[in-house]
Amino acid sequence: MPQLSLYVTQEQLLKIENEAHAEKMSLSKWVVSKIMERIEPHYPEGWADLFGSVSDSSFTRPEQLKYEKREAF
């Protein structure tokens, strides 16, 4: 498996260790997870449940334009 070396300050390492420990992950897994979140972003859990949840009466679909049938090439 390939390896990657990172140069961080003592202060940065302490922050990384604290975050990894809080999420019950090894340093390596935690760093990889953060890199992958940045490279392959995804929507937060439950975001699809918000679809249609706006109950504001002023939030309406605008009138739709009528399309013209165009002549084929």
PQR file of N, CA, C, O and H, with PARSE charges and radii, in Angstrom:
ATOM      1  N   MET A   1       0.846  -1.169   0.000 -0.4000 1.5000
ATOM      2  CA  MET A   1       0.000   0.000   0.000 -0.0000 2.0000
ATOM      3  C   MET A   1       0.896   1.239   0.000  0.5500 1.7000
ATOM      4  O   MET A   1       1.862   1.303   0.760 -0.5500 1.4000
ATOM      5  N   PRO A   2       0.585   2.217  -0.844 -0.5600 1.5000
ATOM      6  CA  PRO A   2       1.385   3.437  -0.876  0.2800 2.0000
ATOM      7  C   PRO A   2       1.312   4.191   0.453  0.5500 1.7000
ATOM      8  O   PRO A   2       0.346   4.063   1.206 -0.5500 1.4000
ATOM      9  N   GLN A   3       2.338   4.965   0.716 -0.4000 1.5000
ATOM     10  CA  GLN A   3       2.378   5.773   1.932 -0.0000 2.0000
ATOM     11  C   GLN A   3       2.595   7.228   1.560  0.5500 1.7000
ATOM     12  O   GLN A   3       3.128   7.545   0.497 -0.5500 1.4000
ATOM     13  H   GLN A   3       3.123   5.068   0.104  0.4000 1.0000
ATOM     14  N   LEU A   4       2.174   8.100   2.452 -0.4000 1.5000
ATOM     15  CA  LEU A   4       2.307   9.533   2.251 -0.0000 2.0000
ATOM     16  C   LEU A   4       2.864  10.140   3.530  0.5500 1.7000
ATOM     17  O   LEU A   4       2.371   9.855   4.621 -0.5500 1.4000
ATOM     18  H   LEU A   4       1.741   7.843   3.316  0.4000 1.0000
ATOM     19  N   SER A   5       3.873  10.963   3.401 -0.4000 1.5000
ATOM     20  CA  SER A   5       4.439  11.651   4.568 -0.0000 2.0000
ATOM     21  C   SER A   5       3.905  13.070   4.610  0.5500 1.7000
ATOM     22  O   SER A   5       3.843  13.753   3.588 -0.5500 1.4000
ATOM     23  H   SER A   5       4.273  11.195   2.515  0.4000 1.0000
ATOM     24  N   LEU A   6       3.523  13.505   5.792 -0.4000 1.5000
ATOM     25  CA  LEU A   6       3.035  14.866   5.982 -0.0000 2.0000
ATOM     26  C   LEU A   6       3.915  15.571   6.995  0.5500 1.7000
ATOM     27  O   LEU A   6       4.319  14.980   7.997 -0.5500 1.4000
ATOM     28  H   LEU A   6       3.574  12.951   6.623  0.4000 1.0000
ATOM     29  N   TYR A   7       4.205  16.810   6.740 -0.4000 1.5000
ATOM     30  CA  TYR A   7       4.973  17.616   7.680 -0.0000 2.0000
ATOM     31  C   TYR A   7       4.014  18.604   8.328  0.5500 1.7000
ATOM     32  O   TYR A   7       3.471  19.486   7.663 -0.5500 1.4000
ATOM     33  H   TYR A   7       3.877  17.290   5.927  0.4000 1.0000
ATOM     34  N   VAL A   8       3.812  18.448   9.624 -0.4000 1.5000
ATOM     35  CA  VAL A   8       2.902  19.313  10.366 -0.0000 2.0000
ATOM     36  C   VAL A   8       3.619  19.851  11.601  0.5500 1.7000
ATOM     37  O   VAL A   8       4.607  19.283  12.065 -0.5500 1.4000
ATOM     38  H   VAL A   8       4.253  17.731  10.164  0.4000 1.0000
ATOM     39  N   THR A   9       3.107  20.939  12.109 -0.4000 1.5000
ATOM     40  CA  THR A   9       3.674  21.487  13.341 -0.0000 2.0000
ATOM     41  C   THR A   9       3.164  20.671  14.525  0.5500 1.7000
ATOM     42  O   THR A   9       2.213  19.899  14.398 -0.5500 1.4000
ATOM     43  H   THR A   9       2.305  21.401  11.732  0.4000 1.0000
ATOM     44  N   GLN A  10       3.795  20.847  15.654 -0.4000 1.5000
ATOM     45  CA  GLN A  10       3.362  20.143  16.864 -0.0000 2.0000
ATOM     46  C   GLN A  10       1.920  20.534  17.211  0.5500 1.7000
ATOM     47  O   GLN A  10       1.126  19.692  17.631 -0.5500 1.4000
ATOM     48  H   GLN A  10       4.568  21.474  15.758  0.4000 1.0000
ATOM     49  N   GLU A  11       1.597  21.797  17.035 -0.4000 1.5000
ATOM     50  CA  GLU A  11       0.242  22.282  17.315 -0.0000 2.0000
ATOM     51  C   GLU A  11      -0.780  21.626  16.382  0.5500 1.7000
ATOM     52  O   GLU A  11      -1.854  21.217  16.823 -0.5500 1.4000
ATOM     53  H   GLU A  11       2.242  22.481  16.694  0.4000 1.0000
ATOM     54  N   GLN A  12      -0.445  21.527  15.099 -0.4000 1.5000
ATOM     55  CA  GLN A  12      -1.338  20.888  14.134 -0.0000 2.0000
ATOM     56  C   GLN A  12      -1.520  19.413  14.459  0.5500 1.7000
ATOM     57  O   GLN A  12      -2.630  18.887  14.378 -0.5500 1.4000
ATOM     58  H   GLN A  12       0.427  21.859  14.740  0.4000 1.0000
ATOM     59  N   LEU A  13      -0.431  18.747  14.828 -0.4000 1.5000
ATOM     60  CA  LEU A  13      -0.507  17.328  15.168 -0.0000 2.0000
ATOM     61  C   LEU A  13      -1.424  17.111  16.361  0.5500 1.7000
ATOM     62  O   LEU A  13      -2.218  16.170  16.366 -0.5500 1.4000
ATOM     63  H   LEU A  13       0.471  19.174  14.893  0.4000 1.0000
ATOM     64  N   LEU A  14      -1.327  17.951  17.353 -0.4000 1.5000
ATOM     65  CA  LEU A  14      -2.174  17.826  18.533 -0.0000 2.0000
ATOM     66  C   LEU A  14      -3.649  17.966  18.160  0.5500 1.7000
ATOM     67  O   LEU A  14      -4.490  17.215  18.656 -0.5500 1.4000
ATOM     68  H   LEU A  14      -0.682  18.715  17.349  0.4000 1.0000
ATOM     69  N   LYS A  15      -3.962  18.917  17.297 -0.4000 1.5000
ATOM     70  CA  LYS A  15      -5.346  19.097  16.843 -0.0000 2.0000
ATOM     71  C   LYS A  15      -5.830  17.876  16.067  0.5500 1.7000
ATOM     72  O   LYS A  15      -6.954  17.416  16.263 -0.5500 1.4000
ATOM     73  H   LYS A  15      -3.279  19.527  16.894  0.4000 1.0000
ATOM     74  N   ILE A  16      -4.981  17.356  15.190 -0.4000 1.5000
ATOM     75  CA  ILE A  16      -5.334  16.176  14.392 -0.0000 2.0000
ATOM     76  C   ILE A  16      -5.556  14.975  15.305  0.5500 1.7000
ATOM     77  O   ILE A  16      -6.526  14.236  15.139 -0.5500 1.4000
ATOM     78  H   ILE A  16      -4.067  17.730  15.031  0.4000 1.0000
ATOM     79  N   GLU A  17      -4.667  14.780  16.260 -0.4000 1.5000
ATOM     80  CA  GLU A  17      -4.809  13.664  17.202 -0.0000 2.0000
ATOM     81  C   GLU A  17      -6.103  13.781  17.998  0.5500 1.7000
ATOM     82  O   GLU A  17      -6.800  12.786  18.196 -0.5500 1.4000
ATOM     83  H   GLU A  17      -3.878  15.380  16.396  0.4000 1.0000
ATOM     84  N   ASN A  18      -6.429  14.978  18.451 -0.4000 1.5000
ATOM     85  CA  ASN A  18      -7.665  15.180  19.215 -0.0000 2.0000
ATOM     86  C   ASN A  18      -8.903  14.870  18.385  0.5500 1.7000
ATOM     87  O   ASN A  18      -9.834  14.224  18.867 -0.5500 1.4000
ATOM     88  H   ASN A  18      -5.863  15.786  18.290  0.4000 1.0000
ATOM     89  N   GLU A  19      -8.912  15.330  17.139 -0.4000 1.5000
ATOM     90  CA  GLU A  19     -10.055  15.066  16.261 -0.0000 2.0000
ATOM     91  C   GLU A  19     -10.187  13.575  15.951  0.5500 1.7000
ATOM     92  O   GLU A  19     -11.288  13.025  15.989 -0.5500 1.4000
ATOM     93  H   GLU A  19      -8.155  15.855  16.748  0.4000 1.0000
ATOM     94  N   ALA A  20      -9.080  12.934  15.649 -0.4000 1.5000
ATOM     95  CA  ALA A  20      -9.101  11.498  15.345 -0.0000 2.0000
ATOM     96  C   ALA A  20      -9.571  10.709  16.562  0.5500 1.7000
ATOM     97  O   ALA A  20     -10.371   9.782  16.434 -0.5500 1.4000
ATOM     98  H   ALA A  20      -8.186  13.381  15.619  0.4000 1.0000
ATOM     99  N   HIS A  21      -9.080  11.070  17.725 -0.4000 1.5000
ATOM    100  CA  HIS A  21      -9.477  10.387  18.957 -0.0000 2.0000
ATOM    101  C   HIS A  21     -10.974  10.579  19.219  0.5500 1.7000
ATOM    102  O   HIS A  21     -11.660   9.635  19.612 -0.5500 1.4000
ATOM    103  H   HIS A  21      -8.430  11.823  17.829  0.4000 1.0000
ATOM    104  N   ALA A  22     -11.478  11.790  19.004 -0.4000 1.5000
ATOM    105  CA  ALA A  22     -12.898  12.082  19.221 -0.0000 2.0000
ATOM    106  C   ALA A  22     -13.789  11.252  18.303  0.5500 1.7000
ATOM    107  O   ALA A  22     -14.906  10.892  18.675 -0.5500 1.4000
ATOM    108  H   ALA A  22     -10.920  12.557  18.686  0.4000 1.0000
ATOM    109  N   GLU A  23     -13.295  10.951  17.110 -0.4000 1.5000
ATOM    110  CA  GLU A  23     -14.066  10.150  16.152 -0.0000 2.0000
ATOM    111  C   GLU A  23     -13.697   8.670  16.220  0.5500 1.7000
ATOM    112  O   GLU A  23     -14.137   7.872  15.392 -0.5500 1.4000
ATOM    113  H   GLU A  23     -12.388  11.243  16.809  0.4000 1.0000
ATOM    114  N   LYS A  24     -12.877   8.309  17.223 -0.4000 1.5000
ATOM    115  CA  LYS A  24     -12.455   6.916  17.445 -0.0000 2.0000
ATOM    116  C   LYS A  24     -11.839   6.305  16.185  0.5500 1.7000
ATOM    117  O   LYS A  24     -12.177   5.192  15.781 -0.5500 1.4000
ATOM    118  H   LYS A  24     -12.520   8.957  17.895  0.4000 1.0000
ATOM    119  N   MET A  25     -10.921   7.071  15.576 -0.4000 1.5000
ATOM    120  CA  MET A  25     -10.242   6.628  14.364 -0.0000 2.0000
ATOM    121  C   MET A  25      -8.740   6.761  14.558  0.5500 1.7000
ATOM    122  O   MET A  25      -8.268   7.570  15.357 -0.5500 1.4000
ATOM    123  H   MET A  25     -10.646   7.975  15.904  0.4000 1.0000
ATOM    124  N   SER A  26      -7.997   5.946  13.809 -0.4000 1.5000
ATOM    125  CA  SER A  26      -6.544   6.110  13.810 -0.0000 2.0000
ATOM    126  C   SER A  26      -6.218   7.418  13.093  0.5500 1.7000
ATOM    127  O   SER A  26      -7.037   7.947  12.341 -0.5500 1.4000
ATOM    128  H   SER A  26      -8.380   5.289  13.160  0.4000 1.0000
ATOM    129  N   LEU A  27      -5.013   7.931  13.336 -0.4000 1.5000
ATOM    130  CA  LEU A  27      -4.603   9.163  12.656 -0.0000 2.0000
ATOM    131  C   LEU A  27      -4.675   8.997  11.144  0.5500 1.7000
ATOM    132  O   LEU A  27      -5.191   9.861  10.435 -0.5500 1.4000
ATOM    133  H   LEU A  27      -4.349   7.501  13.948  0.4000 1.0000
ATOM    134  N   SER A  28      -4.154   7.879  10.665 -0.4000 1.5000
ATOM    135  CA  SER A  28      -4.103   7.631   9.227 -0.0000 2.0000
ATOM    136  C   SER A  28      -5.509   7.608   8.625  0.5500 1.7000
ATOM    137  O   SER A  28      -5.759   8.260   7.611 -0.5500 1.4000
ATOM    138  H   SER A  28      -3.735   7.177  11.241  0.4000 1.0000
ATOM    139  N   LYS A  29      -6.427   6.859   9.245 -0.4000 1.5000
ATOM    140  CA  LYS A  29      -7.793   6.776   8.717 -0.0000 2.0000
ATOM    141  C   LYS A  29      -8.489   8.130   8.770  0.5500 1.7000
ATOM    142  O   LYS A  29      -9.229   8.495   7.857 -0.5500 1.4000
ATOM    143  H   LYS A  29      -6.224   6.329  10.068  0.4000 1.0000
ATOM    144  N   TRP A  30      -8.244   8.873   9.849 -0.4000 1.5000
ATOM    145  CA  TRP A  30      -8.885  10.177   9.985 -0.0000 2.0000
ATOM    146  C   TRP A  30      -8.399  11.128   8.895  0.5500 1.7000
ATOM    147  O   TRP A  30      -9.204  11.807   8.258 -0.5500 1.4000
ATOM    148  H   TRP A  30      -7.643   8.577  10.591  0.4000 1.0000
ATOM    149  N   VAL A  31      -7.080  11.178   8.678 -0.4000 1.5000
ATOM    150  CA  VAL A  31      -6.521  12.066   7.656 -0.0000 2.0000
ATOM    151  C   VAL A  31      -7.030  11.667   6.274  0.5500 1.7000
ATOM    152  O   VAL A  31      -7.410  12.530   5.483 -0.5500 1.4000
ATOM    153  H   VAL A  31      -6.426  10.627   9.195  0.4000 1.0000
ATOM    154  N   VAL A  32      -7.042  10.373   5.975 -0.4000 1.5000
ATOM    155  CA  VAL A  32      -7.538   9.913   4.673 -0.0000 2.0000
ATOM    156  C   VAL A  32      -9.009  10.288   4.506  0.5500 1.7000
ATOM    157  O   VAL A  32      -9.413  10.721   3.427 -0.5500 1.4000
ATOM    158  H   VAL A  32      -6.734   9.672   6.618  0.4000 1.0000
ATOM    159  N   SER A  33      -9.813  10.130   5.554 -0.4000 1.5000
ATOM    160  CA  SER A  33     -11.239  10.466   5.447 -0.0000 2.0000
ATOM    161  C   SER A  33     -11.432  11.950   5.151  0.5500 1.7000
ATOM    162  O   SER A  33     -12.309  12.317   4.369 -0.5500 1.4000
ATOM    163  H   SER A  33      -9.485   9.779   6.431  0.4000 1.0000
ATOM    164  N   LYS A  34     -10.617  12.809   5.772 -0.4000 1.5000
ATOM    165  CA  LYS A  34     -10.736  14.249   5.532 -0.0000 2.0000
ATOM    166  C   LYS A  34     -10.289  14.613   4.117  0.5500 1.7000
ATOM    167  O   LYS A  34     -10.896  15.471   3.476 -0.5500 1.4000
ATOM    168  H   LYS A  34      -9.905  12.511   6.407  0.4000 1.0000
ATOM    169  N   ILE A  35      -9.249  13.976   3.638 -0.4000 1.5000
ATOM    170  CA  ILE A  35      -8.783  14.227   2.271 -0.0000 2.0000
ATOM    171  C   ILE A  35      -9.849  13.783   1.273  0.5500 1.7000
ATOM    172  O   ILE A  35     -10.149  14.506   0.323 -0.5500 1.4000
ATOM    173  H   ILE A  35      -8.756  13.279   4.159  0.4000 1.0000
ATOM    174  N   MET A  36     -10.421  12.604   1.482 -0.4000 1.5000
ATOM    175  CA  MET A  36     -11.425  12.091   0.555 -0.0000 2.0000
ATOM    176  C   MET A  36     -12.700  12.934   0.583  0.5500 1.7000
ATOM    177  O   MET A  36     -13.344  13.106  -0.451 -0.5500 1.4000
ATOM    178  H   MET A  36     -10.177  12.016   2.254  0.4000 1.0000
ATOM    179  N   GLU A  37     -13.071  13.459   1.747 -0.4000 1.5000
ATOM    180  CA  GLU A  37     -14.231  14.349   1.815 -0.0000 2.0000
ATOM    181  C   GLU A  37     -14.009  15.580   0.946  0.5500 1.7000
ATOM    182  O   GLU A  37     -14.947  16.092   0.336 -0.5500 1.4000
ATOM    183  H   GLU A  37     -12.547  13.319   2.588  0.4000 1.0000
ATOM    184  N   ARG A  38     -12.793  16.041   0.893 -0.4000 1.5000
ATOM    185  CA  ARG A  38     -12.460  17.221   0.094 -0.0000 2.0000
ATOM    186  C   ARG A  38     -12.422  16.879  -1.393  0.5500 1.7000
ATOM    187  O   ARG A  38     -12.876  17.660  -2.229 -0.5500 1.4000
ATOM    188  H   ARG A  38     -12.031  15.625   1.390  0.4000 1.0000
ATOM    189  N   ILE A  39     -11.879  15.709  -1.715 -0.4000 1.5000
ATOM    190  CA  ILE A  39     -11.744  15.291  -3.110 -0.0000 2.0000
ATOM    191  C   ILE A  39     -13.081  14.835  -3.681  0.5500 1.7000
ATOM    192  O   ILE A  39     -13.419  15.162  -4.819 -0.5500 1.4000
ATOM    193  H   ILE A  39     -11.511  15.074  -1.035  0.4000 1.0000
ATOM    194  N   GLU A  40     -13.836  14.086  -2.897 -0.4000 1.5000
ATOM    195  CA  GLU A  40     -15.121  13.535  -3.332 -0.0000 2.0000
ATOM    196  C   GLU A  40     -16.216  14.022  -2.385  0.5500 1.7000
ATOM    197  O   GLU A  40     -16.715  13.252  -1.564 -0.5500 1.4000
ATOM    198  H   GLU A  40     -13.562  13.820  -1.972  0.4000 1.0000
ATOM    199  N   PRO A  41     -16.590  15.295  -2.498 -0.5600 1.5000
ATOM    200  CA  PRO A  41     -17.601  15.812  -1.574  0.2800 2.0000
ATOM    201  C   PRO A  41     -18.950  15.123  -1.774  0.5500 1.7000
ATOM    202  O   PRO A  41     -19.273  14.678  -2.876 -0.5500 1.4000
ATOM    203  N   HIS A  42     -19.710  15.042  -0.730 -0.4000 1.5000
ATOM    204  CA  HIS A  42     -21.036  14.445  -0.794 -0.0000 2.0000
ATOM    205  C   HIS A  42     -21.994  15.275   0.046  0.5500 1.7000
ATOM    206  O   HIS A  42     -21.582  16.063   0.897 -0.5500 1.4000
ATOM    207  H   HIS A  42     -19.448  15.404   0.165  0.4000 1.0000
ATOM    208  N   TYR A  43     -23.269  15.082  -0.212 -0.4000 1.5000
ATOM    209  CA  TYR A  43     -24.277  15.820   0.537 -0.0000 2.0000
ATOM    210  C   TYR A  43     -24.401  15.235   1.940  0.5500 1.7000
ATOM    211  O   TYR A  43     -24.190  14.036   2.125 -0.5500 1.4000
ATOM    212  H   TYR A  43     -23.604  14.442  -0.904  0.4000 1.0000
ATOM    213  N   PRO A  44     -24.733  16.043   2.913 -0.5600 1.5000
ATOM    214  CA  PRO A  44     -24.888  15.535   4.278  0.2800 2.0000
ATOM    215  C   PRO A  44     -26.046  14.548   4.370  0.5500 1.7000
ATOM    216  O   PRO A  44     -26.984  14.597   3.575 -0.5500 1.4000
ATOM    217  N   GLU A  45     -25.969  13.674   5.328 -0.4000 1.5000
ATOM    218  CA  GLU A  45     -27.013  12.682   5.542 -0.0000 2.0000
ATOM    219  C   GLU A  45     -28.346  13.393   5.769  0.5500 1.7000
ATOM    220  O   GLU A  45     -28.419  14.358   6.529 -0.5500 1.4000
ATOM    221  H   GLU A  45     -25.207  13.634   5.975  0.4000 1.0000
ATOM    222  N   GLY A  46     -29.389  12.915   5.110 -0.4000 1.5000
ATOM    223  CA  GLY A  46     -30.725  13.473   5.286 -0.0000 2.0000
ATOM    224  C   GLY A  46     -31.053  14.664   4.403  0.5500 1.7000
ATOM    225  O   GLY A  46     -32.143  15.227   4.508 -0.5500 1.4000
ATOM    226  H   GLY A  46     -29.330  12.131   4.492  0.4000 1.0000
ATOM    227  N   TRP A  47     -30.131  15.059   3.534 -0.4000 1.5000
ATOM    228  CA  TRP A  47     -30.392  16.250   2.717 -0.0000 2.0000
ATOM    229  C   TRP A  47     -31.584  16.040   1.789  0.5500 1.7000
ATOM    230  O   TRP A  47     -32.329  16.985   1.530 -0.5500 1.4000
ATOM    231  H   TRP A  47     -29.245  14.602   3.448  0.4000 1.0000
ATOM    232  N   ALA A  48     -31.779  14.835   1.287 -0.4000 1.5000
ATOM    233  CA  ALA A  48     -32.884  14.567   0.365 -0.0000 2.0000
ATOM    234  C   ALA A  48     -34.234  14.698   1.062  0.5500 1.7000
ATOM    235  O   ALA A  48     -35.243  14.968   0.410 -0.5500 1.4000
ATOM    236  H   ALA A  48     -31.173  14.068   1.497  0.4000 1.0000
ATOM    237  N   ASP A  49     -34.263  14.511   2.373 -0.4000 1.5000
ATOM    238  CA  ASP A  49     -35.511  14.627   3.128 -0.0000 2.0000
ATOM    239  C   ASP A  49     -36.037  16.060   3.142  0.5500 1.7000
ATOM    240  O   ASP A  49     -37.208  16.286   3.450 -0.5500 1.4000
ATOM    241  H   ASP A  49     -33.443  14.292   2.903  0.4000 1.0000
ATOM    242  N   LEU A  50     -35.192  17.019   2.815 -0.4000 1.5000
ATOM    243  CA  LEU A  50     -35.606  18.420   2.811 -0.0000 2.0000
ATOM    244  C   LEU A  50     -36.431  18.785   1.580  0.5500 1.7000
ATOM    245  O   LEU A  50     -37.083  19.828   1.561 -0.5500 1.4000
ATOM    246  H   LEU A  50     -34.242  16.835   2.565  0.4000 1.0000
ATOM    247  N   PHE A  51     -36.409  17.934   0.552 -0.4000 1.5000
ATOM    248  CA  PHE A  51     -37.134  18.223  -0.684 -0.0000 2.0000
ATOM    249  C   PHE A  51     -38.620  18.417  -0.375  0.5500 1.7000
ATOM    250  O   PHE A  51     -39.253  17.543   0.216 -0.5500 1.4000
ATOM    251  H   PHE A  51     -35.879  17.086   0.568  0.4000 1.0000
ATOM    252  N   GLY A  52     -39.165  19.548  -0.769 -0.4000 1.5000
ATOM    253  CA  GLY A  52     -40.582  19.828  -0.563 -0.0000 2.0000
ATOM    254  C   GLY A  52     -40.933  20.264   0.842  0.5500 1.7000
ATOM    255  O   GLY A  52     -42.115  20.349   1.177 -0.5500 1.4000
ATOM    256  H   GLY A  52     -38.651  20.258  -1.249  0.4000 1.0000
ATOM    257  N   SER A  53     -39.954  20.540   1.666 -0.4000 1.5000
ATOM    258  CA  SER A  53     -40.243  20.864   3.066 -0.0000 2.0000
ATOM    259  C   SER A  53     -40.495  22.348   3.321  0.5500 1.7000
ATOM    260  O   SER A  53     -40.802  22.733   4.449 -0.5500 1.4000
ATOM    261  H   SER A  53     -38.994  20.470   1.393  0.4000 1.0000
ATOM    262  N   VAL A  54     -40.370  23.184   2.295 -0.4000 1.5000
ATOM    263  CA  VAL A  54     -40.608  24.614   2.479 -0.0000 2.0000
ATOM    264  C   VAL A  54     -42.113  24.848   2.542  0.5500 1.7000
ATOM    265  O   VAL A  54     -42.841  24.484   1.618 -0.5500 1.4000
ATOM    266  H   VAL A  54     -40.121  22.872   1.379  0.4000 1.0000
ATOM    267  N   SER A  55     -42.578  25.453   3.627 -0.4000 1.5000
ATOM    268  CA  SER A  55     -44.018  25.682   3.784 -0.0000 2.0000
ATOM    269  C   SER A  55     -44.381  27.161   3.662  0.5500 1.7000
ATOM    270  O   SER A  55     -45.476  27.562   4.056 -0.5500 1.4000
ATOM    271  H   SER A  55     -41.987  25.749   4.378  0.4000 1.0000
ATOM    272  N   ASP A  56     -43.491  27.959   3.131 -0.4000 1.5000
ATOM    273  CA  ASP A  56     -43.728  29.387   2.944 -0.0000 2.0000
ATOM    274  C   ASP A  56     -44.655  29.572   1.745  0.5500 1.7000
ATOM    275  O   ASP A  56     -44.340  29.126   0.642 -0.5500 1.4000
ATOM    276  H   ASP A  56     -42.601  27.634   2.811  0.4000 1.0000
ATOM    277  N   SER A  57     -45.804  30.233   1.958 -0.4000 1.5000
ATOM    278  CA  SER A  57     -46.783  30.384   0.873 -0.0000 2.0000
ATOM    279  C   SER A  57     -46.263  31.266  -0.265  0.5500 1.7000
ATOM    280  O   SER A  57     -46.777  31.192  -1.381 -0.5500 1.4000
ATOM    281  H   SER A  57     -46.060  30.596   2.854  0.4000 1.0000
ATOM    282  N   SER A  58     -45.258  32.094   0.001 -0.4000 1.5000
ATOM    283  CA  SER A  58     -44.716  32.939  -1.064 -0.0000 2.0000
ATOM    284  C   SER A  58     -43.710  32.186  -1.934  0.5500 1.7000
ATOM    285  O   SER A  58     -43.245  32.705  -2.948 -0.5500 1.4000
ATOM    286  H   SER A  58     -44.841  32.154   0.908  0.4000 1.0000
ATOM    287  N   PHE A  59     -43.384  30.974  -1.535 -0.4000 1.5000
ATOM    288  CA  PHE A  59     -42.430  30.160  -2.285 -0.0000 2.0000
ATOM    289  C   PHE A  59     -43.212  29.310  -3.281  0.5500 1.7000
ATOM    290  O   PHE A  59     -43.596  28.179  -2.985 -0.5500 1.4000
ATOM    291  H   PHE A  59     -43.762  30.552  -0.711  0.4000 1.0000
ATOM    292  N   THR A  60     -43.444  29.877  -4.475 -0.4000 1.5000
ATOM    293  CA  THR A  60     -44.244  29.185  -5.484 -0.0000 2.0000
ATOM    294  C   THR A  60     -43.471  29.100  -6.790  0.5500 1.7000
ATOM    295  O   THR A  60     -42.514  29.838  -7.025 -0.5500 1.4000
ATOM    296  H   THR A  60     -43.132  30.796  -4.716  0.4000 1.0000
ATOM    297  N   ARG A  61     -43.913  28.189  -7.619 -0.4000 1.5000
ATOM    298  CA  ARG A  61     -43.282  28.023  -8.925 -0.0000 2.0000
ATOM    299  C   ARG A  61     -43.762  29.141  -9.845  0.5500 1.7000
ATOM    300  O   ARG A  61     -44.963  29.394  -9.931 -0.5500 1.4000
ATOM    301  H   ARG A  61     -44.691  27.590  -7.428  0.4000 1.0000
ATOM    302  N   PRO A  62     -42.846  29.811 -10.530 -0.5600 1.5000
ATOM    303  CA  PRO A  62     -43.271  30.886 -11.439  0.2800 2.0000
ATOM    304  C   PRO A  62     -44.006  30.317 -12.651  0.5500 1.7000
ATOM    305  O   PRO A  62     -43.881  29.137 -12.981 -0.5500 1.4000
ATOM    306  N   GLU A  63     -44.772  31.184 -13.301 -0.4000 1.5000
ATOM    307  CA  GLU A  63     -45.497  30.769 -14.495 -0.0000 2.0000
ATOM    308  C   GLU A  63     -44.499  30.279 -15.541  0.5500 1.7000
ATOM    309  O   GLU A  63     -43.452  30.891 -15.753 -0.5500 1.4000
ATOM    310  H   GLU A  63     -44.874  32.142 -13.033  0.4000 1.0000
ATOM    311  N   GLN A  64     -44.836  29.173 -16.187 -0.4000 1.5000
ATOM    312  CA  GLN A  64     -43.937  28.567 -17.158 -0.0000 2.0000
ATOM    313  C   GLN A  64     -44.198  29.127 -18.557  0.5500 1.7000
ATOM    314  O   GLN A  64     -45.343  29.380 -18.932 -0.5500 1.4000
ATOM    315  H   GLN A  64     -45.686  28.675 -16.015  0.4000 1.0000
ATOM    316  N   LEU A  65     -43.141  29.314 -19.307 -0.4000 1.5000
ATOM    317  CA  LEU A  65     -43.252  29.809 -20.672 -0.0000 2.0000
ATOM    318  C   LEU A  65     -43.748  28.700 -21.592  0.5500 1.7000
ATOM    319  O   LEU A  65     -43.497  27.519 -21.352 -0.5500 1.4000
ATOM    320  H   LEU A  65     -42.211  29.109 -19.002  0.4000 1.0000
ATOM    321  N   LYS A  66     -44.457  29.098 -22.650 -0.4000 1.5000
ATOM    322  CA  LYS A  66     -44.909  28.116 -23.634 -0.0000 2.0000
ATOM    323  C   LYS A  66     -43.812  27.977 -24.678  0.5500 1.7000
ATOM    324  O   LYS A  66     -43.279  28.970 -25.174 -0.5500 1.4000
ATOM    325  H   LYS A  66     -44.661  30.058 -22.844  0.4000 1.0000
ATOM    326  N   TYR A  67     -43.488  26.761 -24.998 -0.4000 1.5000
ATOM    327  CA  TYR A  67     -42.448  26.505 -25.984 -0.0000 2.0000
ATOM    328  C   TYR A  67     -43.033  26.536 -27.386  0.5500 1.7000
ATOM    329  O   TYR A  67     -44.152  26.080 -27.622 -0.5500 1.4000
ATOM    330  H   TYR A  67     -43.921  25.954 -24.595  0.4000 1.0000
ATOM    331  N   GLU A  68     -42.260  27.079 -28.305 -0.4000 1.5000
ATOM    332  CA  GLU A  68     -42.671  27.108 -29.704 -0.0000 2.0000
ATOM    333  C   GLU A  68     -42.134  25.871 -30.396  0.5500 1.7000
ATOM    334  O   GLU A  68     -40.988  25.474 -30.181 -0.5500 1.4000
ATOM    335  H   GLU A  68     -41.352  27.450 -28.113  0.4000 1.0000
ATOM    336  N   LYS A  69     -42.956  25.273 -31.215 -0.4000 1.5000
ATOM    337  CA  LYS A  69     -42.493  24.140 -32.009 -0.0000 2.0000
ATOM    338  C   LYS A  69     -41.625  24.714 -33.118  0.5500 1.7000
ATOM    339  O   LYS A  69     -42.055  25.591 -33.866 -0.5500 1.4000
ATOM    340  H   LYS A  69     -43.887  25.595 -31.389  0.4000 1.0000
ATOM    341  N   ARG A  70     -40.394  24.207 -33.217 -0.4000 1.5000
ATOM    342  CA  ARG A  70     -39.459  24.745 -34.204 -0.0000 2.0000
ATOM    343  C   ARG A  70     -39.351  23.812 -35.398  0.5500 1.7000
ATOM    344  O   ARG A  70     -39.565  22.603 -35.302 -0.5500 1.4000
ATOM    345  H   ARG A  70     -40.045  23.494 -32.609  0.4000 1.0000
ATOM    346  N   GLU A  71     -39.019  24.405 -36.498 -0.4000 1.5000
ATOM    347  CA  GLU A  71     -38.854  23.649 -37.727 -0.0000 2.0000
ATOM    348  C   GLU A  71     -37.580  22.809 -37.634  0.5500 1.7000
ATOM    349  O   GLU A  71     -36.543  23.294 -37.181 -0.5500 1.4000
ATOM    350  H   GLU A  71     -38.845  25.387 -36.576  0.4000 1.0000
ATOM    351  N   ALA A  72     -37.659  21.563 -38.061 -0.4000 1.5000
ATOM    352  CA  ALA A  72     -36.494  20.676 -38.033 -0.0000 2.0000
ATOM    353  C   ALA A  72     -35.479  21.109 -39.086  0.5500 1.7000
ATOM    354  O   ALA A  72     -35.841  21.743 -40.077 -0.5500 1.4000
ATOM    355  H   ALA A  72     -38.501  21.169 -38.430  0.4000 1.0000
ATOM    356  N   PHE A  73     -34.228  20.772 -38.875 -0.4000 1.5000
ATOM    357  CA  PHE A  73     -33.174  21.109 -39.842 -0.0000 2.0000
ATOM    358  C   PHE A  73     -33.287  20.300 -41.093  0.5500 1.7000
ATOM    359  O   PHE A  73     -32.478  20.461 -42.007 -0.5500 1.4000
ATOM    360  H   PHE A  73     -33.934  20.257 -38.069  0.4000 1.0000
TER
END
